[in-house]
Amino acid sequence: MIIVDPVKLGGVTCTRASPKWVYDRTGTLVEVPVNTLGVTYDASDLSKAPYALIEPESKNMLRYSEQFDVTSVWGGASIAVGVNEAVAPSGALTADRLVATAFNGAHYRDQEVAGEFSDGELYTYSVYLKADTLERVRLDMYYAVGSTGGYQAVFNLKSGLVESQAVDVRHAEIEVLPNGWCRCWIVGVVAFASAYPARLLSRIVLVQSSTTTSWSGTGDEAVFAFGAQLVPGEKPMSYIPTTAAAVTRAADVIGTGAGLVYSNVPMAEPSYDANATYAKDALVRDPVTHDVYKSLIDANKGKPLTDEASWNPRGKTNRWAMLDEYNNTQTSNPEEIVIVLSPEAICEGFYVGNVDADEIELVVVDQHEGRVYSEVTSLVTASGSSSYYDWCFRPADRADYFFTVSLPPYANALVTVVLRKPGGVAKCGMCAIGLVDEFGPSLYGLSVGGKDFSSTTFEFDGTSNTVFRDYAKTMNVDVRVNNGEIDYIQRRLFQLRQRLIIWIGGPVGATAVAGRYVSFEIVIPGLLKSDMSLQIEGGV
């Protein structure tokens, strides 16, 4: 018998004094407002689960990151710039076309940043690029004078490969986006001699092959470019747009406490305002408890939500319904539900119940190490029939639960939960995350069942009327425990009385019950082992 003791989840803030850019579910760059957690998709593989993107402060030192025609900042040779000639990764018509002019030599665009570098530090130079009539580009990062003392890598924008890189390049990578764009970057160490000025030159070079970098253009060879960025460190970081000056994006700071940091489920009800006047039947929400209240009177002003003559409680908001203690109150959202939890503890156990979805995805992000865990589980199950007709035409069955006790033990990790139902409405009745404890193995003879709170009344003529109400799962289980742990188990169960706990009696989903124990009894037949009987009733 394994139990998951859920942490109590409230609201947790994410503060960030500036906006940031992440990828949405289509692989498009979108802006996240200030003080809002950025949840991003992997643009190179949109089938992967999104995850919370936690980043330290970062600064894009390149100016006019999207305007390669600004000659006061962007220099170079034998390049013509077509302004706003393609749809950028952001979905706007803001990408420039870099065209090799009719000249025999190198064709490049570059920008120099001076006086901001330290010897031995890592820097990453990245650009969004898309093939046009030319498919290869070389990125250069020079820290010495002229075109020496730096790093180079050639990228194929059609194949999505790094075709070549200099031996001293720390790292070179290409990320292929679903809209034909690629984000290319190189990482290098500034190691200029004392004779060189403290400066770094970032360059985009149009090339015909990995080795042919000086050639005669015809005025038709071109690629599209967008979003040039130069940041300290060995990661490209999320995109930071700039214009006339360098821009610093603030760090993401997760507030204290355990709770919900992000949800894509909208809040339909306005937050209660004691100074506002509400009509009869108007709905409001308590911003602290996340409960919904319905106005019972007209001209309802200044009445506290605790006034039973003025307000009727209606349960949790749609966003918070899956995080209350009731299995039958569901959060629902078209296509998918995405939430991010901050348990603020080492929580290896996770459970969702009363679920209507095709699959569940879990991603654990440590604020220092990044993604440390990712799991995708299909909730669509086989019918269990060998009949060809049933296999082809019987409606697909779906598991309405999921649990794991194997989340990695990180104390301050963020857990992204995604429930997907493409073309439908994803629903979840209960979501819990918490500490794992094990009492001992469950014995054969475990029984599971349910209690239906619906009722049927019969009329004098035999007709009936049924009122459908909620239901609760039940489980009776015997557990083999070590005699040396009897005191601990008894003390622990008394601590857990009347608390909603996730009880996992075995690997079968029916043995996972979110509820409270009704009673327990420990029988001590010998010196080493004892049997404990548990009667568990699930939450409604």
N, C-alpha and C positions, 0 to 999 in steps of 0.2 A: 504494500500500500504506500503510494507516494502522494504527498499533498503539496499543493502550491498555495502558499499564504500570500494573497494579493496585497500589494502596497496600495494605500489609499491615494487615489489620483485626484489632484485638483488642477488648477490652471497654472501653467508655467510660461513665463515670458521669454521671448528672444529679443534682445535689444541690439540694434545696429544703427548707427547714426546716419548711414547712407544706404541708397538702394544697391541691389546687386543683380546680376544677370545669371539665369540658369536655363536649362533645356526643359521644355514642356513635353508632353506625351507624344508630340509629333516630331520632336527633335528641333523645334524652333526656339531661338533665344528669346526669352521673355524677361521683363523687368520685375523684380520682387521689391515691394515698397520697403521703406525703412521700418525697423523694429518688427520685421516679419521673417520667420524662418524660411530659408530657401530650400525647397525640395526639388531635386533635379533628377532627370532621367539620364541614362547613359546613351548619348546621341549615337554612338557607334553600334549599339545593340538595344533597340527600344523594347525588346522582349524582356529585358531585365527589369527588376523592380526598381522604382525610384528610391532615393535615399536622401537623408538630411545632409546638406552640404554645409559643414562647419569650417570656417576659414579664419585665419588670423588677419590682422590688418595687412593690406598690400597696396602698392603704389605702381600705377602704370606711368612710367617715366617718358613714354613717347607722346608727343602732342599730335593733335589732328589724326587720331587713330583710324578714322574712316574717310579722311579727305586727303588723298595722295596727290592732289593737284595743287596744294598750298606750297608754292615754291620757296617761300621764306623759311620753311621747316623741312620739307622733303626735297632733297637734292638727287643727284644721280646723273646718268648719261644715257642717251639714245632711247628714251622712253617717252611716249605720249600717253596722256591720261584722259580717258573718257569718263566723265563725271556721271555718277548715278545711272549706270547702264545695265545693271542687273539687280535682281532681288537678293538681298543680303540674307545671312542666316537668321536675322531678326524678323524676316518677312517683309521688310520695307525696301523700297527701291533706292538703296543707298550704297550699293557696291560699285566700285570704280573698275574700269577696264584698263589694264596696263598693256600697252602696245609697243612692240619693238619697232623702232623706226628704221628706215632704209640706211643702215650704217653698218660697216664691217668692224665689229669689235664687241665689247661687253655691253649688255643692256640691263640696267639696274635702276632701282629707286632706293634711296637710303636716308636715314636721319641720324644725326649725331647728338648724343647727350653728354654733357661735360660736367666734371667737378662733383660727381655724386657717388664715386665708386671707391672701394677699398681693396687693396691687394689681397688675393686669396679668396675672395667671396664668390659664391655662385650666383649666376643670373640666368634667367630663362627668357628667350625671345620667341614670340609666337605670332602667327598671322593666319587668318582664315583665307583660303585660296580655293579657286575653282577653275578647272580646265576650260579653255575656250578653244581656239585654234592651236594652242600650245598646251602640252600636258605636263611639262616638267618645270620645276622651279628650284632654285638653290637659295637657302637662307644662310646669310653670313652674319657673324658677330665679331667685330674687330675691336681690340682694345689698344692696339699700337697705332703708329702713324701709317698713313697710306693704306694699303690692303695687306698688311702683315700682322702677325701676332693675334690670331683669332681662330674662329671655328666656322666650319662649313658642312652642310649636308644637303643632298639632292633628294627631292621628293617627287614621286610620280603621282599626279593627281587623278589619273585614270585607274591605275591598279591599286592605289592606296598603300604604296610601299615606300620605305626609305631605301632608295637605290644605292646611295653611297654616303659615307660620312668620313670626315677627317679623323685620324687616329686619336687626336687629343680632345675630341668632342665628348663631353661627359655623358650626354644622352641626346638622342634624336628620336622623335616619334611623330606619327601621323594618325589623326583621329578622323575617320570617314563619317560624315553626317548623312542622313537619309535624303537630303535635298541636293546632292551632288557636290556639296562643299566639303572641304577638308580643313581641319585645324592642324597646322604643322608647327613644330617647335624644336628648338635646340637648347641645350644647357651647356654652359661653359664656365670656367673659372677665370676671373680677371687676374692676370699675373704680369702686368706691365712692369718694365724696368724703370728705374728712377729717372731715366732720360726721357720717358714718354709722359705726356700729360694724362691726367686721370680722366679718361673719356671712353665712351663705348659707341661704336657705330653699328647700327642695325640695318641690314641690307636685304632687298628682294632682288634676285638675279634671274632673268629669263634665260633658260638654257635649252639646247636641243637634245642633249644627252647627258649622261653622268660625267662625261669627259669633255664634251664640246660646249664650252662656256663663252667662247669668243667666235662670233659668226656674223654673217651678213644678213640683216633683216630685210623684209620686203614691205613692211608697213601693215602686215596682216597677222603676224604671229602675236597672240595675246593670251593673257589669263585675267581672271577677275580677282580682286583683292578687297579685304574688309578686315577691320578690327586688329590692327597691329598693336602689339603689347610687349613691353619690356619690364620685368618685375624681378626683385631680388628672390633668391632661392632656387630650388631645383624642381619646381612645379610651375606650370603655366598659370595656375589659379583661374578663377572665374573671370570672364571678360569685364574690363573696366573701360568704358568709352571716355575719350578725352576730346577737347577742342584746343583752345589757345594755351592751355596750361596742363601740366601733369595733374593727375587725379588720384587721391588716396581713398580707397574703400575701407570703411571701418571694419573692425573685427566683429564676429558673431559672439555674443555673450548670452549663455543660457542661464536663466534665473535659478534660484535655489528652490528646493522642494521637489516632490515627485508629482508628475502630472502630465497633462496633455499640452504639448508645445505647438502642435500644428494639426489642422484638419481641413480637408477640402470640402467638407459638408457645410453649406451656408447656414447662417443664423437668420431664420425668417422673422422671428419676433424681435421688436426693438427692446433695448434695455430700459428698465423701469426708470422713470423720471418723476420724482415727487412734485415737481413744478408743472408737469404737463397735465392736461385734462383728457380723460379717456372716455369714449362712448361705451355703452353696454355691449358686451361680447368682445370687446377689444382684447387682444392678447399681448402680454408683455413678458419679459424674462428677468429673473433676478441674476445680475452679473456675477454674483458670488456663488450662489448655490446651483445656478443654471436650471432652475425650475421655471416652468411656464405657469402663468396665472391668467385667468379669464375674468374680465370685469363683470360684476353682477348688476351694476347700476350705471345710469347715465351721469354725465358730468362728474366723473370719478376723478377727483383731484385731491392730492395730499393724503389720501388714505393709504396707510402702510399695507404691505402685502400680507401681513399677518392678520389683517382685519377680515374675518370670515364673512362678515355681512357685505363686504365690498369686492372681495377677490376669492375666486375658486381655484385651488391648485390643480394643475393638469399634468403633473409629472415633468420629467426632464425634457429639454429641447431635443430636437432631432439629432443634433451633433453629439449630445451627451447621453443619449438613451442607451448606447452600447456600453457605457462606462458606469451605469448605476448597478444596483444589486438585484435587478429583475431580469430574468431570462427572456420574458415575453415582450419586453419593450425593445423595439428594434430601431436602430439607426438605418436610414436608407438613403441612397444616392444613385443617380443614373450612372451606369457603366462601371464605376469603381468607387470604393471608399479608401481614402488614404489618410492615415493618422501617424503622428510621431509622438512617442511616449518617452518621457525622461523619468525612469524609475528611481534614480538617485540611490541605487543600492545594487548589490550583486544579485541579479535576478536571472536565474536559469530556467524558470518555469513560465510558460505562456499558454493561454487557453482562449479560444473563442467558441461560443455556442449559439444555437438558433440562427445559423448562418444560411444565407441563400446567395451562393456565389459559385463561379466555376473554378477558381483557384485562389490560393492565399500565398502571399509573398512576404517574407520577413528579411529585413536588412538591419544589422547592428553596426552602428558607426561609433567608434571611439573618437573623442575630440582631439586626440593627439595622433593616433595611428590610422585614422580613416576607417574604411570599411573592413570589418574583421569577421563578418558572418553574413551569408546570404543563402536563402532557401526558398524554393518555389515548389508548392505542393498542389497537385490537381485535386479538386474536390469532386470531380465527376467520376463516379464509380461504375464498374461493369454491372450488368443486370444479374449476373450469376446464372443465366440460362444458356443452355447449349443450342437452343432453337435458333435457326437462321432467321426466322420471322421476328422473334423477340429481339435478336441482336440488331436487326435493321430498323424495326419500326416501334419497338417499345420505348417510351420516353426515357431519356437518360436520367439516372438516379444521381443524386448529389449528397455527399456527406454534409451534415449540418453542424459539424464540429471540427475542431483541429486543436491538438495540443502537442507541446514538446517540453522536455525538461533538459534540453541540451544547448540552451543559449550560452554563449561564451561569458565567462565571469569577469565582466568589466563594471566597475563601480559607477562610473559617470557616463555610460554609453547612452546613445539615443537609439530607440528601436522604431523603425519605420514598418508599419503594417499596411499591406495593400490587399483588399478583397476585390477581385475583378469578376464582372459578369457582362461581357461585351454584348451590346444590343439589348440589355435588360436593366434591371434595377438591383444593385447589390444591397444586401441587408445583413445586419449583425445584431443579435440580441444581447450578447454579453462578451466583454473583452477584459481579461485579467492577466496581470503579470506580477510575479513575485518570487519569494524565496522558496526553495525546494527542501522538503524534509521527507525522510523515508522511515517508516515504522517497522517494516519487515515485509516478507512475501505474502501475497494473498493466497488463500487456500482454495482448492476446488470446492464447488458448492456455492460460490458467489451467485447471488441472484439480483437481477435488475428488473425494474418495473416502472410504473408511473401512476400518478394520482391525478384524475381529471376533476376539476372543480366546476364543470358544467352541470346543469340540472335540467331535468325533464318533468313537467307536470302534466297530469292527465285530466281531461274533462269527463263529464258524466257519460258522454256518448262514446268514449274510448279514444277520441282524438287527443293529440299530445302537442305540447309546446316546449321546445328546447331552447334554453339560454346557454350559448356557448361562452365559456370562461377560460381562464388560463389553465395550464397544466404544470405539473412538477415531476421530475424524475425521482426515482427512489432506488436505493441499493442497500442490500444486506450482505456483509462480507466478514469472513473470519480471517484474521491476520496472525501469522506465527511471529512472535516477538522473543527477543532474548530476555531472560530474566533480569540480567543486569541493567536493562533499559526500562524496566517497568515503571520505576519512580519517575523517570524523565517523561515517558509517554503519558502517564496519568496527569502529571503536572502540565504538560503541553496541551493536552485535550481540555483540561479545565480552563486554560488560557484562551482556547479557541471557541469556547461555548458561545452560542448565538452569533457567531461570526461566519460570514459566507467564505467558504474555503473550496478550492478545487480538489476533489478527491479522485484519484486515479487508481482504480482497482486492478487494472490489467491493460494489455495492449489494444483491446477492442474498444471502439469509441463509446459504446453503451455503458462502459464501466467508468467513464469520466463524467462526474457529476459535480456541478457547481451548486453547493448548498451547505446545510448545517447538519451536524450529527444530532440525532434525537436522543441516543443513549449509547453507552459503551460498557462492556463488561470484560474483565480480564480473568481468565481461569488459569491457575497455576498447577498443572498436573505433575510437574517434575522439577528437577534441579536446574536444568539448562534452558528449556524452552517453555513458553506459555502460549495460550490461544486467546486472542482478543476479538470479541464480537462487536461490530459497529453497525448501527442502523442510521442510514443517511437519507435525508429528504432534501431534494433539490429546491432551489429558489424558483419562485413563480415567474 
